[in-house]
């Protein structure tokens, strides 16, 4: 990606549905140039805008599944997982016998998935499941190296016109005890359940976040003005957000690794915050399981990863143990097959 490509990607990270005319005006190029560049990037699988539902707002749980496979079976298992609608990413790692994936599932489907369907697959010899209980960086935050091509004035011009999500509600400070508040959650904090039209809208945007309103209207059976209002409402209350899917290699990050960190409980938040500040970390979250933090790390090379591990992660106070798994192949990313 040259500078203009990276500027377009940065602009789309700020506002995934920004008209090409607005991006062109900020960058000082023609509408046709921006449109042509984005089409080329998207067709090559380098950059694309995707819509994604917020797991927290919809009462969904993110699971990271780690599968040990019999030799020679990992590719077939990974391909089968990539075809599932509920997987957001699928990777093969650690010598080609380990498949990892992220699954977004409602709690009422969790048991059948983890206890029946996956174990019934014969080439799978072992399963580890990690529930993501808190996200330090990733998802809505995006990946930091994407947002380095525009200057402050250009960012302000695009951000000022981008739709803004509503701020999170402040915690209630009434006279109920802590015990009663935990036993009886505030109904305002209950998960939202989108209606069928909203689910169709989200599914269309997951395939292409820049799908025209006319096509969204045809898919949902609603008129265009209704689609615009529904999309604005989903964005405003945080049930849906736009993500920018970028191939790490196009920005010079060709070495991808997953890290599992065992961290002292008292230092968990501090370690997560530190990881979130490193540009090499595309995702970091607190999980259940024998380790406490999962991080997705991208670096230009194995040598750069070694320096990241020894100079950035190693000195963090509270980290007791580190496990790493280099990613050999990515079959699905941001909800779509690669």
C-alpha positions in Angstrom: 0.0 0.0 0.0 1.4 3.4 -1.0 0.6 6.6 0.9 -2.7 7.3 -0.8 -3.9 3.8 -0.2 -3.0 4.1 3.5 -4.7 7.5 3.7 -7.9 6.0 2.2 -7.8 3.2 4.7 -7.3 5.6 7.6 -10.3 7.7 6.4 -12.4 4.6 6.2 -11.4 3.6 9.7 -12.8 7.0 10.9 -16.0 6.7 8.9 -16.5 3.4 7.1 -19.4 4.7 5.0 -18.0 8.2 4.3 -18.8 9.2 0.7 -15.8 8.9 -1.6 -16.4 12.6 -2.5 -15.8 13.6 1.1 -12.6 11.5 1.4 -11.4 12.9 -1.9 -11.9 16.5 -0.8 -9.9 15.9 2.4 -7.1 14.1 0.5 -7.0 16.6 -2.4 -7.7 14.0 -5.1 -10.6 13.2 -7.4 -13.7 11.1 -6.4 -12.9 8.7 -9.2 -9.4 8.1 -7.8 -10.6 7.3 -4.3 -13.3 5.0 -5.7 -10.9 3.2 -8.0 -8.3 2.7 -5.3 -10.8 1.3 -2.8 -12.3 -1.1 -5.4 -8.8 -2.4 -6.1 -7.9 -2.8 -2.4 -11.2 -4.6 -1.7 -11.0 -6.9 -4.7 -7.4 -7.9 -3.6 -8.7 -8.6 -0.1 -6.4 -5.9 1.3 -9.0 -3.5 2.8 -12.7 -3.7 3.3 -15.3 -2.1 5.5 -17.5 -4.5 7.5 -20.4 -4.0 9.9 -20.3 -5.9 13.2 -22.8 -6.5 16.0 -21.7 -5.6 19.5 -21.5 -8.8 21.6 -22.0 -7.0 24.9 -25.1 -5.1 23.7 -26.8 -8.2 22.3 -26.0 -10.6 25.1 -23.6 -12.7 23.1 -20.5 -14.4 24.4 -17.1 -14.5 22.5 -15.3 -17.8 22.8 -11.8 -18.6 21.5 -11.6 -22.3 20.7 -8.2 -24.0 20.5 -8.3 -27.4 18.8 -5.5 -30.0 18.6 -6.0 -32.0 15.4 -4.6 -35.3 14.1 -1.8 -34.8 11.6 -3.1 -33.9 8.2 -6.6 -33.0 9.3 -6.2 -29.3 10.4 -6.9 -27.8 7.0 -10.2 -29.6 6.6 -11.3 -28.7 10.1 -10.3 -25.1 9.6 -12.2 -24.9 6.3 -15.3 -26.3 8.0 -15.1 -23.8 10.8 -14.6 -21.0 8.4 -18.0 -21.8 6.7 -19.8 -21.4 10.0 -21.7 -18.1 10.3 -20.8 -17.7 14.0 -17.0 -17.8 13.5 -15.3 -14.4 13.1 -11.8 -15.7 12.5 -10.1 -19.0 11.9 -6.3 -19.7 11.9 -3.9 -22.6 11.7 -0.9 -22.4 14.0 1.8 -24.3 15.9 3.2 -26.6 13.3 0.0 -27.1 11.4 -1.7 -29.4 14.0 -3.5 -26.6 15.9 -6.6 -24.8 14.7 -7.9 -21.7 16.5 -11.1 -19.8 16.0 -13.3 -17.2 17.6 -17.0 -17.9 17.9 -19.7 -15.5 18.9 -22.6 -17.5 20.4 -25.7 -16.9 22.6 -25.5 -18.7 25.9 -28.3 -21.1 25.1 -26.2 -22.5 22.2 -22.9 -22.7 24.0 -23.3 -26.1 25.6 -24.3 -27.9 22.4 -21.4 -26.4 20.6 -18.7 -27.1 23.2 -20.0 -30.4 24.6 -21.5 -32.1 21.5 -20.8 -30.8 18.1 -17.0 -30.1 18.2 -16.0 -33.1 20.3 -17.9 -35.3 17.9 -15.4 -34.4 15.1 -13.1 -37.4 15.1 -9.8 -35.8 13.9 -10.0 -33.4 16.9 -7.9 -34.9 19.7 -8.2 -32.1 22.3 -10.2 -28.9 22.9 -9.6 -25.8 25.0 -12.2 -23.1 25.2 -11.5 -19.6 26.5 -14.3 -17.2 27.3 -13.4 -13.5 26.5 -14.7 -11.7 29.6 -13.2 -8.2 28.9 -11.6 -6.6 25.8 -8.7 -4.2 26.3 -8.2 -3.4 22.6 -9.6 -4.5 19.3 -13.1 -4.8 17.7 -14.4 -1.2 17.9 -11.0 0.3 18.6 -9.4 -0.9 15.4 -5.7 -1.6 14.8 -3.4 1.3 15.5 -1.0 1.2 12.5 -4.0 1.8 10.2 -4.5 5.2 11.7 -1.2 6.8 10.9 -1.5 8.2 7.4 -3.6 11.4 8.0 -2.6 14.5 9.8 -4.7 16.0 12.6 -6.5 18.5 10.4 -7.6 15.7 8.0 -8.7 13.5 10.9 -10.8 16.3 12.3 -12.4 17.0 9.0 -13.5 13.4 8.6 -14.4 12.7 12.3 -16.6 15.8 12.4 -18.9 14.3 9.8 -18.8 10.7 11.1 -21.8 9.3 13.0 -21.2 9.2 16.7 -22.2 6.4 19.1 -24.0 7.4 22.2 -21.8 7.5 25.3 -22.2 4.7 27.8 -24.6 5.4 30.5 -23.1 6.3 33.9 -23.5 3.8 36.7 -26.5 4.4 38.9 -25.8 5.8 42.3 -29.1 5.1 44.2 -29.3 3.8 47.7 -29.5 0.1 46.8 -26.8 -2.1 48.3 -24.1 -3.6 46.1 -25.5 -7.1 46.8 -29.0 -6.1 45.5 -27.5 -4.4 42.5 -25.6 -7.5 41.4 -28.6 -9.7 42.1 -31.1 -7.5 40.2 -29.4 -5.8 37.2 -30.8 -2.6 36.0 -33.2 -3.3 33.1 -31.6 -0.5 31.1 -28.4 -2.5 31.1 -30.1 -5.7 29.8 -29.0 -7.0 26.4 -30.9 -5.7 23.3 -32.4 -8.1 20.8 -32.6 -6.7 17.2 -35.7 -7.5 15.2 -35.6 -9.6 12.0 -35.1 -6.5 9.8 -32.2 -5.3 11.9 -30.6 -8.7 11.7 -30.9 -8.8 7.9 -29.4 -5.3 7.8 -26.5 -6.4 10.0 -25.9 -9.5 7.9 -25.7 -7.4 4.7 -23.3 -4.9 6.3 -21.1 -7.8 7.6 -20.6 -8.8 4.0 -19.9 -5.3 2.8 -20.1 -2.3 5.2 -20.5 0.1 2.2 -23.5 -1.7 0.7 -25.7 1.1 -0.8 -28.9 2.1 1.0 -30.9 1.0 -2.1 -29.5 -2.6 -1.8 -30.1 -2.6 2.0 -33.7 -1.5 1.4 -34.2 -4.3 -1.1 -32.7 -6.9 1.3 -34.8 -5.9 4.3 -38.0 -5.1 2.4 -38.1 -1.6 3.9 -38.0 1.7 2.2 -34.7 3.6 2.0 -35.6 6.2 4.5 -36.5 3.5 7.1 -33.2 1.8 6.5 -31.3 5.0 7.1 -33.1 5.6 10.4 -32.6 2.0 11.5 -28.9 2.1 10.7 -28.5 5.4 12.5 -30.2 4.1 15.6 -28.1 0.9 15.6 -24.9 3.0 15.4 -26.1 5.6 17.9 -26.8 3.1 20.7 -23.8 0.9 20.0 -25.5 -2.3 18.9 -23.6 -2.1 15.6 -20.3 -0.6 14.6 -18.1 -0.5 11.5 -14.7 -2.1 11.5 -11.9 -1.9 8.9 -10.5 -5.3 7.9 -6.9 -4.8 6.7 -4.5 -7.5 5.6 -1.5 -7.0 8.0 1.0 -7.9 5.3 -0.1 -4.9 3.2 1.3 -2.6 5.9 4.5 -4.6 6.3 3.5 -6.8 9.2 4.1 -10.3 7.9 4.6 -12.2 11.2 1.4 -13.0 13.2 1.4 -14.6 16.6 -1.1 -15.4 19.4 0.0 -14.9 23.0 -1.4 -16.4 26.1 -0.3 -14.7 29.3 -0.6 -15.8 32.9 -0.9 -12.6 35.0 -1.2 -11.9 38.7 -4.9 -10.9 39.3 -4.0 -7.6 40.9 -2.0 -6.6 37.8 -4.5 -7.8 35.1 -6.0 -4.4 34.3 -2.5 -2.8 34.2 -1.1 -5.4 31.9 -4.1 -5.2 29.6 -3.9 -1.4 29.4 -0.2 -1.7 28.6 -0.8 -4.2 25.8 -3.6 -2.0 24.4 -1.0 0.8 24.0 1.4 -1.2 21.9 0.9 -0.8 18.1 1.8 -4.4 17.5 -1.2 -5.6 19.4 -4.3 -6.0 17.2 -6.4 -7.5 20.0 -6.0 -8.1 23.7 -8.6 -9.5 26.1 -9.0 -11.1 29.5 -10.1 -14.7 29.3 -11.1 -17.6 31.5 -8.8 -20.7 31.5 -5.3 -21.5 32.7 -4.0 -18.2 31.4 -5.6 -14.8 31.9 -4.9 -12.7 28.8 -5.1 -13.5 25.1 -3.3 -11.1 22.6 -3.0 -11.1 18.8 0.4 -9.7 17.9 1.6 -8.6 14.4 5.2 -7.7 13.7 7.3 -7.3 10.5 9.4 -10.4 11.2 10.3 -13.1 13.7 13.2 -10.9 14.9 10.8 -8.0 15.5 8.5 -10.3 17.5 11.5 -11.4 19.7 12.2 -7.8 20.5 8.6 -7.1 21.2 8.5 -10.1 23.5 11.7 -9.3 25.4 11.6 -5.5 25.4 7.8 -4.8 25.8 6.0 -7.8 27.2 8.8 -9.3 29.3 9.3 -6.2 31.6 5.6 -5.9 32.4 5.0 -6.3 36.1 2.8 -9.3 37.1 3.3 -11.4 34.0 4.2 -14.9 35.3 4.1 -17.0 32.1 3.9 -16.5 28.3 2.9 -19.0 25.7 3.0 -18.2 22.0 1.7 -19.8 18.8 2.8 -18.4 15.4 0.0 -18.2 12.9 0.8 -20.2 9.8 -2.4 -19.6 7.8 -5.5 -17.5 8.1 -8.7 -18.9 6.6 -11.2 -16.4 7.9 -10.8 -12.8 9.1 -13.4 -10.2 10.3 -16.2 -12.7 9.6 -15.3 -13.5 6.0 -13.2 -16.2 4.4 -9.8 -15.1 3.1 
